[in-house]
């Protein structure tokens, strides 16, 4: 790209901006990045629109016409590739075709009376995903040939019961798409391996030059339809996860082929964590600019540049590609004119205008009442504060802007935003998507909500710190708080201290019980495989988790494997954590996870299977009376945690 020619050709007086959400993200509610950016741009007087291509892709494929196209692809493919799952779908195709429109409509909340037919389990065809219901039978739900879901939903709960069944039905179809059409297809994690910590751009480049399959061609058609309707001069593509990167590049590829004059910029969470050292020129065959950190200031600088108000050399935290010369090939250049970020209090109110709020799917993957919040219901996403007020955890990317730059806004400003969003969307559910919402800010926010008598329901992420007293928890509940999540990580005081979490297991027990006693559901983020974690540490951590569930402190949780990242304290100072980093592969594209050698030599993959199995049962109220060793394959050491350790911690809190 010749820079001089590019600047001259791309100057526009009144840019028309389109922000898009690429597949795959959430299906129950819009990913908030475009809502934030669109609201900010409109507050600055720009013409800005937004499209959720992730939702559009799923609704197109999961339609009667879409399923017919899937079947046509299956029939055209070699018989050897037709798995038993695909064959079963083909054999029951007429039932799938006859029910898909009704099932989607029901999950969108537009046909509630269909719950009775879906709940009968005689309406929707059932594939392998329904085998998960057997776990409830085996756990004592109803082993006599009756209804295996009766223990979960009882005689009532018809809507939730039907939503769970319809979700399994959609998951079956998604598996058919993966087996019969596109092996990369998966909700949320679509083609994730092409981008996540992928040092080389080559796998993604090859995928992008391969012939279009049905998923690709559908996405291209939806992209071009959006471009024709909005006629943008600038398209912003937000990629929060590795599982949205492949589709983001397909979108850019389609737009460039349709109209090379449209300017494309790439940003989002994936860019901020994995492309900070970007050096791959081929990225700029698809995108003209790649921006880092919170998008407001880099975006304002880019818009100034596109309008001829500043030179390219004065962009802010932005990657570009230089022009090739006879002496030098095109190279990636990082430009960072130092300018202050837009203050959090001045970023404006997110807007969902233009997004099809009535078409999102309320899914019910898991019956646990807390765990379901991530996929069930359309939540207005909002941030209480930018960054993290703690920013010390050694596993976290604490050096990056979205963590390190902590800024808040007044409770009055936050409630103004809340009331504006409710007026726009007509919905009063909020998910505060902070890294860790500050207790002081939540306290003043709760008081302001109460003062204005603003009735909302909200949930969000916090740190389990002692500031959350029973009194504060009750105040939050009175303001509409229904659930919170927070990091317990490895339930071990030694490891919590090593990771600089700033909490103890006993403190977590007391804080989570205070929330639970206030009627607030609690989800714990859990971790395994942290540096120097032994098998004994793992068994003891699971015992702590068992006791927390048993005592009613937490209702939900998720175990994830520790990953060492380049921007975390562990990645930057491995010697402080007793591990040795393995050399990073040479590359010019993504860089985030780093492999390391832990002298303990523990096989955490094997232990992780046991941890996840135990947790799945605990979340359904099962197996809490079992010795934790029964979850592990082979011999496991006896726990060193006293049987009533958590109960005693709660007793001491009650006596204070």
LUMROBA-20044 format. One record per residue (C-alpha): residue in one letter; x, y, z. Coordinates in steps of 0.001 Angstrom, whole numbers. Layout:
! LUMROBA-20044
a, X, Y, Z
...
! end
This chain:
! LUMROBA-20044
x, 0, 0, 0
x, 1591, 3284, -1087
x, 1114, 5518, 1926
x, 1015, 8842, 65
x, -1496, 7575, -2492
x, -3501, 5916, 264
x, -3820, 9103, 2311
x, -4829, 11156, -706
x, -7388, 8624, -1888
x, -8991, 7984, 1486
x, -9657, 11519, 2731
x, -13371, 11861, 3478
x, -15188, 14899, 4821
x, -17976, 13078, 6629
x, -16995, 9474, 7421
x, -19787, 6912, 7694
x, -18749, 4348, 10273
x, -19977, 784, 10635
x, -18906, -1373, 13605
x, -19405, -5115, 13295
x, -19350, -8083, 15663
x, -17809, -11068, 13842
x, -18745, -14698, 14453
x, -18580, -16202, 16944
x, -19465, -14402, 20134
x, -22553, -14607, 22320
x, -25985, -15529, 21021
x, -28109, -14362, 23954
x, -27004, -10739, 23960
x, -24817, -8469, 21807
x, -21111, -8426, 22567
x, -20783, -4867, 23948
x, -17775, -3538, 22027
x, -19771, -2105, 19126
x, -22378, -652, 21497
x, -19610, 1158, 23402
x, -17897, 2452, 20259
x, -21124, 3433, 18490
x, -22376, 5312, 21551
x, -19052, 7109, 21892
x, -18863, 8078, 18218
x, -22410, 9403, 18198
x, -21653, 11458, 21309
x, -18894, 13094, 19254
x, -21212, 13831, 16334
x, -20188, 11054, 13945
x, -22514, 8975, 11788
x, -22130, 5486, 13275
x, -24039, 2226, 12863
x, -23504, -1352, 14057
x, -24243, -4913, 12944
x, -24043, -8251, 14765
x, -22897, -10635, 12044
x, -22405, -13409, 14605
x, -26113, -13551, 15378
x, -27025, -13053, 11725
x, -24863, -16008, 10659
x, -26432, -18377, 13181
x, -29989, -17310, 12403
x, -29363, -17791, 8689
x, -27813, -21237, 9053
x, -30310, -22336, 11713
x, -33363, -21786, 9546
x, -35401, -24073, 7324
x, -33565, -22830, 4241
x, -30218, -23006, 6040
x, -30767, -26611, 7100
x, -31692, -27513, 3527
x, -28385, -26029, 2393
x, -26579, -28045, 5068
x, -28256, -31199, 3798
x, -27338, -30380, 207
x, -23683, -30053, 1231
x, -23867, -33370, 3056
x, -25331, -35125, 27
x, -22620, -33643, -2195
x, -19784, -34782, 71
x, -18132, -38211, -53
x, -20004, -40883, 1872
x, -16856, -41631, 3886
x, -17162, -38210, 5562
x, -20715, -38809, 6651
x, -20386, -39597, 10335
x, -23115, -41393, 12325
x, -24178, -37989, 13638
x, -24565, -36601, 10118
x, -26395, -39719, 8950
x, -28822, -39465, 11854
x, -29509, -35817, 10969
x, -30121, -36769, 7342
x, -32482, -39565, 8357
x, -34512, -37190, 10557
x, -34178, -34169, 8298
x, -37899, -33649, 7791
x, -38401, -33337, 11549
x, -35504, -30878, 11841
x, -36804, -28816, 8929
x, -40322, -28785, 10361
x, -39255, -27679, 13850
x, -36276, -25308, 13429
x, -38317, -22127, 12873
x, -40519, -22819, 15886
x, -37554, -23701, 18116
x, -35687, -20510, 17203
x, -38808, -18413, 17747
x, -39322, -19990, 21158
x, -35715, -19307, 22203
x, -36190, -15707, 21091
x, -39097, -15415, 23513
x, -41719, -15004, 20802
x, -43726, -18219, 21196
x, -43962, -19098, 24888
x, -46853, -21541, 24524
x, -44628, -23883, 22524
x, -42911, -24804, 25806
x, -45480, -27511, 26445
x, -44793, -29337, 23181
x, -41031, -28969, 23474
x, -41132, -30100, 27088
x, -42915, -33298, 26121
x, -39741, -34403, 24300
x, -41947, -35667, 21474
x, -41703, -32529, 19328
x, -37976, -31932, 18655
x, -35722, -34658, 17240
x, -33024, -35736, 19693
x, -29393, -36443, 18886
x, -26260, -37268, 20923
x, -26367, -34060, 22978
x, -29422, -35407, 24796
x, -27229, -38108, 26318
x, -26205, -35460, 28853
x, -29621, -35927, 30451
x, -28521, -39404, 31510
x, -26284, -37865, 34169
x, -29375, -36682, 36018
x, -30913, -40149, 35883
x, -27699, -41741, 37123
x, -27538, -39179, 39914
x, -30879, -40267, 41286
x, -33171, -38051, 39242
x, -35564, -40814, 38248
x, -34150, -44254, 37559
x, -37523, -45951, 37202
x, -38149, -44916, 33607
x, -39958, -41666, 34416
x, -38935, -38100, 33647
x, -35167, -37487, 34123
x, -35686, -33718, 34252
x, -38379, -33796, 36917
x, -35878, -33401, 39758
x, -34498, -30219, 38179
x, -37698, -28477, 37118
x, -40429, -30175, 39126
x, -44018, -30050, 37953
x, -43626, -26386, 37007
x, -40697, -24664, 35313
x, -42057, -25519, 31861
x, -40325, -22593, 30160
x, -36884, -23406, 31539
x, -37318, -27093, 30873
x, -38248, -26421, 27251
x, -35402, -23960, 26824
x, -32899, -26560, 28014
x, -34284, -29141, 25588
x, -34281, -26635, 22703
x, -30682, -25693, 23526
x, -29603, -29336, 23301
x, -31405, -29496, 19957
x, -29429, -26507, 18634
x, -26178, -28002, 19909
x, -26931, -31198, 18000
x, -27351, -29181, 14801
x, -24121, -27276, 15495
x, -22340, -30640, 15764
x, -23803, -31635, 12387
x, -22434, -28417, 10893
x, -19013, -29248, 12314
x, -19018, -32846, 11072
x, -20690, -32310, 7706
x, -19882, -28753, 6580
x, -17069, -27004, 8435
x, -14818, -28841, 10940
x, -13946, -25471, 12510
x, -17551, -24592, 13365
x, -18335, -24159, 17039
x, -20365, -21687, 19045
x, -18018, -19028, 20509
x, -14753, -20866, 19622
x, -15123, -20853, 15833
x, -11756, -21683, 14103
x, -10005, -20738, 17342
x, -6809, -22701, 16618
x, -6041, -20503, 13587
x, -5458, -17466, 15797
x, -4949, -18195, 19516
x, -1227, -17787, 20338
x, -515, -18620, 16692
x, 2968, -17281, 15988
x, 2613, -17753, 12238
x, -25, -16111, 10073
x, 313, -18929, 7547
x, -2491, -21225, 8842
x, -4936, -18316, 8786
x, -3681, -17174, 5388
x, -4193, -20640, 3916
x, -7684, -20882, 5377
x, -8566, -17504, 3876
x, -7427, -18539, 387
x, -9283, -21868, 477
x, -12579, -22195, -1422
x, -15604, -20887, 456
x, -17702, -23457, 2260
x, -21349, -22920, 3207
x, -20514, -21085, 6436
x, -18042, -18808, 4637
x, -20357, -17995, 1738
x, -23222, -17249, 4129
x, -21030, -14869, 6119
x, -19831, -13143, 2950
x, -23412, -12624, 1757
x, -24438, -11180, 5127
x, -21388, -8895, 5154
x, -22069, -7493, 1709
x, -25730, -6973, 2563
x, -24708, -4901, 5597
x, -22217, -2878, 3563
x, -24779, -2149, 856
x, -27356, -1023, 3417
x, -25013, 1237, 5409
x, -22563, 2335, 2661
x, -19748, 2905, 5183
x, -16457, 4591, 4398
x, -14879, 3079, 7541
x, -15621, -371, 8983
x, -14474, -1228, 12505
x, -14157, -4941, 13277
x, -13936, -5912, 16949
x, -12382, -9299, 17745
x, -12706, -10122, 21438
x, -11579, -13764, 21241
x, -9405, -16008, 19063
x, -12652, -17709, 18038
x, -13772, -14556, 16222
x, -10571, -13822, 14300
x, -11006, -16062, 11252
x, -14458, -14661, 10564
x, -13184, -11110, 11114
x, -10647, -11617, 8324
x, -13294, -13211, 6077
x, -15465, -10122, 6621
x, -12584, -7798, 5736
x, -11708, -9909, 2698
x, -15279, -9694, 1399
x, -15479, -5928, 1889
x, -12138, -5291, 180
x, -13184, -7411, -2793
x, -16508, -5564, -3011
x, -15155, -2016, -2560
x, -11404, -1453, -2042
x, -12027, 2170, -1059
x, -13657, 1174, 2239
x, -11182, 1598, 5091
x, -11011, -1295, 7576
x, -9656, -1186, 11121
x, -9168, -4123, 13488
x, -9307, -3874, 17273
x, -10638, -5646, 20366
x, -9513, -7960, 23130
x, -7640, -10418, 20902
x, -5625, -7608, 19333
x, -4781, -6127, 22722
x, -3554, -9375, 24238
x, -2033, -11203, 21260
x, -1013, -8715, 18563
x, 972, -6145, 20518
x, 4142, -7141, 18662
x, 2475, -7523, 15270
x, 4991, -7725, 12420
x, 3060, -9628, 9734
x, 2554, -7476, 6596
x, -94, -9821, 5179
x, -2539, -8733, 7908
x, -2765, -5457, 5978
x, -4020, -7181, 2861
x, -7263, -7287, 4842
x, -7096, -4386, 7312
x, -5697, -907, 6779
x, -5202, -221, 10478
x, -4844, -2248, 13671
x, -5451, -297, 16886
x, -4523, -1105, 20482
x, -6016, -516, 23925
x, -9284, 1278, 24600
x, -10441, 2283, 21165
x, -11610, 5842, 21748
x, -8377, 7842, 21461
x, -6805, 5779, 18635
x, -10120, 5966, 16791
x, -10389, 9757, 17114
x, -6840, 10079, 15781
x, -7656, 7753, 12884
x, -10787, 9742, 12011
x, -8747, 12956, 12058
x, -6285, 11310, 9692
x, -8967, 10076, 7317
x, -10440, 13590, 7202
x, -7047, 15102, 6406
x, -6675, 16756, 9814
x, -3503, 14920, 10855
x, -761, 12964, 9153
x, -384, 9213, 9429
x, 2751, 9808, 11502
x, 540, 11285, 14237
x, -1733, 8268, 14751
x, -2135, 6871, 18267
x, -1307, 3247, 19206
x, -1899, 2044, 15676
x, -169, -425, 13348
x, 89, 352, 9634
x, 1989, -1145, 6697
x, 4671, 892, 4970
x, 4939, 1037, 1214
x, 7286, -1398, -491
x, 10255, 84, -2375
x, 12861, -1341, -4703
x, 15215, -1588, -1744
x, 12819, -2668, 1000
x, 9761, -4871, 1267
x, 6614, -3600, 2924
x, 6890, -3647, 6701
x, 4614, -3207, 9681
x, 5094, 59, 11535
x, 3745, 936, 14963
x, 2819, 4584, 15388
x, 2103, 6060, 18805
x, 1709, 9785, 19102
x, 1444, 10198, 22877
x, -1967, 11597, 23734
x, -4123, 11239, 26813
x, -6872, 8651, 26675
x, -10485, 9737, 26710
x, -11547, 9789, 30358
x, -13891, 6977, 31367
x, -16447, 9523, 32565
x, -16471, 11074, 29062
x, -16820, 8005, 26820
x, -20574, 8406, 26599
x, -23398, 5927, 26971
x, -23384, 2644, 25028
x, -26180, 2303, 22493
x, -27798, -830, 21122
x, -29622, 1100, 18421
x, -29498, -865, 15177
x, -29007, -4269, 16797
x, -31933, -6732, 16563
x, -32578, -7039, 20293
x, -35689, -9163, 19797
x, -33829, -11835, 17816
x, -31213, -12974, 20352
x, -31506, -16509, 21704
x, -31944, -17206, 25409
x, -30119, -20509, 25764
x, -30022, -22805, 28765
x, -26939, -24999, 28479
x, -26669, -25861, 32150
x, -29375, -26157, 34778
x, -27350, -24425, 37483
x, -29173, -21141, 38270
x, -25983, -19048, 38430
x, -24103, -20616, 35531
x, -27014, -20013, 33163
x, -26705, -16231, 33366
x, -23926, -16194, 30752
x, -26168, -17663, 28046
x, -29717, -16977, 29231
x, -31380, -13593, 28852
x, -30457, -10412, 27041
x, -28305, -8360, 29396
x, -27362, -4735, 28885
x, -23571, -4703, 29251
x, -22043, -1810, 31171
x, -18755, -1034, 32918
x, -18604, 462, 36406
x, -14922, 1431, 36087
x, -12161, 1119, 33505
x, -9342, -1235, 34455
x, -8671, -2980, 37753
x, -8150, -1227, 41072
x, -6108, -4190, 42410
x, -3914, -5015, 39380
x, -1504, -7258, 41300
x, -2541, -10830, 40426
x, 497, -12588, 39011
x, -1464, -14597, 36416
x, -3126, -11493, 34924
x, -1990, -9169, 32109
x, -1500, -6376, 34618
x, 775, -4306, 32377
x, -1875, -3786, 29695
x, -4147, -762, 29438
x, -7422, -2567, 30067
x, -6059, -3690, 33452
x, -3477, -1092, 34480
x, -5341, 2159, 33729
x, -7926, 2380, 36468
x, -10539, 5121, 36155
x, -13980, 5477, 37613
x, -17045, 7614, 37088
x, -19475, 9091, 39584
x, -22514, 7116, 40683
x, -24656, 9859, 39161
x, -23012, 9381, 35763
x, -23390, 5601, 35953
x, -27071, 5744, 36847
x, -27634, 8326, 34105
x, -26194, 5758, 31681
x, -28305, 2983, 33172
x, -31503, 4985, 32843
x, -30673, 5983, 29265
x, -30055, 2355, 28309
x, -33295, 1186, 29925
x, -35188, 3902, 28049
x, -33609, 2778, 24766
x, -33845, -1007, 25133
x, -36891, -1364, 27366
x, -34964, -3958, 29420
x, -33715, -3581, 32978
x, -31161, -6395, 33244
x, -27496, -5341, 33459
x, -24248, -7277, 33408
x, -21365, -5172, 34723
x, -18383, -6440, 32753
x, -15552, -4989, 34863
x, -12316, -6823, 35491
x, -13262, -6376, 39154
x, -15934, -3869, 40139
x, -14657, -1734, 43057
x, -16598, -2165, 46318
x, -16687, 1589, 47004
x, -18074, 2285, 43544
x, -20684, -450, 43930
x, -21722, 948, 47299
x, -22284, 4461, 45918
x, -23944, 3035, 42801
x, -26350, 1015, 44952
x, -27182, 4073, 47032
x, -27860, 6164, 43905
x, -30065, 3466, 42404
x, -32028, 3376, 45642
x, -32230, 7156, 45877
x, -33685, 7440, 42369
x, -35830, 4330, 42847
x, -34325, 2904, 39641
x, -35445, -717, 39540
x, -32940, -2930, 37727
x, -31452, -6407, 38092
x, -27675, -6611, 37847
x, -24703, -8921, 38253
x, -20969, -8566, 37774
x, -17438, -9569, 38661
x, -15653, -8624, 41904
x, -12732, -9580, 44128
x, -13702, -11561, 47218
x, -12264, -8981, 49570
x, -13259, -8182, 53129
x, -14815, -4842, 52132
x, -17870, -6860, 51090
x, -19392, -7061, 54546
x, -22813, -8602, 55194
x, -24216, -5070, 55414
x, -22787, -4046, 52030
x, -23938, -7289, 50435
x, -27471, -6592, 51608
x, -27279, -3040, 50249
x, -26219, -4416, 46875
x, -29061, -6940, 46931
x, -31540, -4173, 47755
x, -30294, -2230, 44707
x, -30960, -5166, 42379
x, -27840, -7340, 42578
x, -28818, -10939, 41805
x, -25415, -12580, 41313
x, -21676, -11997, 41474
x, -18618, -13827, 40215
x, -15090, -13650, 41507
x, -11743, -15390, 41456
x, -10975, -17947, 44130
x, -8433, -19433, 41685
x, -6444, -22199, 43431
x, -8079, -22672, 46819
x, -4777, -22766, 48674
x, -3490, -20044, 50984
x, 105, -20739, 49896
x, -729, -20384, 46217
x, -3097, -17445, 46737
x, -211, -15629, 48400
x, 2177, -16605, 45591
x, -234, -15289, 42964
x, -717, -12066, 44970
x, -4456, -12513, 45000
x, -4818, -10573, 48226
x, -7341, -12959, 49781
x, -7318, -16144, 51839
x, -9577, -19185, 51611
x, -11187, -18278, 54940
x, -11853, -14729, 53757
x, -13403, -16013, 50526
x, -15682, -18294, 52545
x, -16883, -15427, 54723
x, -17431, -12999, 51836
x, -19229, -15502, 49620
x, -21462, -16553, 52516
x, -22360, -12909, 53086
x, -23455, -12634, 49472
x, -25377, -15910, 49595
x, -27125, -14930, 52820
x, -28261, -11744, 51068
x, -29896, -13873, 48367
x, -27156, -13214, 45790
x, -25897, -16154, 43711
x, -22111, -16671, 43727
x, -19868, -18053, 40973
x, -16198, -18852, 41663
x, -13535, -18761, 38987
x, -11193, -21623, 39798
x, -7743, -22455, 38506
x, -5431, -25447, 38396
x, -1899, -25901, 37144
x, -424, -22763, 38745
x, 3381, -22863, 39117
x, 4549, -25226, 41904
x, 1030, -26602, 42444
x, 1339, -30204, 43632
x, -1114, -33087, 43558
x, -1641, -32525, 47286
x, -2440, -28854, 46623
x, -4987, -29926, 44013
x, -6739, -32441, 46252
x, -6833, -29937, 49108
x, -8188, -27215, 46813
x, -11017, -29479, 45691
x, -11849, -30229, 49326
x, -12099, -26501, 50022
x, -14381, -26126, 47001
x, -16543, -29043, 48174
x, -16948, -27448, 51590
x, -17820, -24063, 50052
x, -20617, -25690, 48060
x, -21734, -27728, 51063
x, -21917, -24613, 53251
x, -23932, -22699, 50648
x, -21154, -20150, 50062
x, -21020, -20660, 46303
x, -23534, -22042, 43836
x, -21468, -22237, 40666
x, -17885, -22403, 39461
x, -15581, -23061, 36560
x, -12119, -24661, 36554
x, -9718, -23377, 33929
x, -6135, -24429, 33307
x, -3529, -21813, 34213
x, -1859, -20328, 31151
x, 1308, -18276, 31434
x, 1060, -15153, 29274
x, 3729, -12759, 28080
x, 2239, -9713, 29830
x, 1716, -11311, 33255
x, 4127, -11170, 36207
x, 4712, -14927, 35848
x, 5609, -14453, 32192
x, 7882, -11505, 32884
x, 9523, -12853, 36071
x, 9276, -16672, 35976
x, 12119, -17104, 38445
x, 9910, -15616, 41167
x, 7451, -18468, 40660
x, 9837, -21389, 40440
x, 9375, -22133, 36736
x, 11448, -21916, 33572
x, 9922, -20526, 30399
x, 10353, -22372, 27153
x, 11520, -20289, 24171
x, 8727, -18642, 22239
x, 8417, -19817, 18630
x, 9691, -17311, 16095
x, 6801, -15536, 14474
x, 5249, -12304, 13300
x, 1618, -12790, 14275
x, -22, -13667, 17613
x, 1901, -14017, 20858
x, 323, -14587, 24248
x, 673, -17993, 25919
x, 4148, -19219, 26904
x, 4918, -22834, 27710
x, 6905, -23379, 30893
x, 8618, -26125, 32815
x, 7400, -26684, 36370
x, 9817, -28702, 38520
x, 6910, -30464, 40261
x, 6277, -32454, 37074
x, 2553, -32826, 37869
x, 249, -34038, 35079
x, -2369, -31317, 35413
x, -4298, -32499, 32358
x, -5271, -35700, 34165
x, -6114, -33828, 37365
x, -8195, -31328, 35401
x, -10571, -34059, 34240
x, -11307, -34974, 37856
x, -11723, -31366, 38940
x, -14200, -30568, 36189
x, -16188, -33739, 36784
x, -16447, -33031, 40496
x, -17420, -29414, 39933
x, -20112, -30334, 37404
x, -21706, -32561, 40006
x, -21333, -30037, 42830
x, -23140, -27426, 40727
x, -26091, -29788, 40523
x, -26017, -30567, 44235
x, -24571, -34031, 43664
x, -21656, -35857, 45267
x, -21052, -33352, 48059
x, -20903, -36132, 50634
x, -18229, -38055, 48698
x, -14543, -38168, 49626
x, -12831, -35922, 47065
x, -10368, -38697, 46234
x, -13140, -40627, 44488
x, -13123, -38123, 41617
x, -9499, -38801, 40715
x, -8342, -41642, 38484
x, -5793, -43820, 40254
x, -4458, -43183, 43714
x, -4778, -39698, 45194
x, -3472, -38499, 48573
x, -5812, -37904, 51490
x, -6735, -34268, 51911
x, -4930, -32357, 54663
x, -7860, -29939, 55029
x, -9905, -30392, 58183
x, -13417, -31658, 57415
x, -15126, -28618, 58965
x, -12560, -25942, 58075
x, -15028, -23748, 56168
x, -17788, -24240, 58748
x, -15442, -23051, 61508
x, -14481, -19996, 59446
x, -18148, -19128, 59073
x, -18759, -19678, 62785
x, -15992, -17209, 63617
x, -17617, -14650, 61301
x, -20977, -15137, 63003
x, -19428, -14476, 66425
x, -17924, -11130, 65374
! end
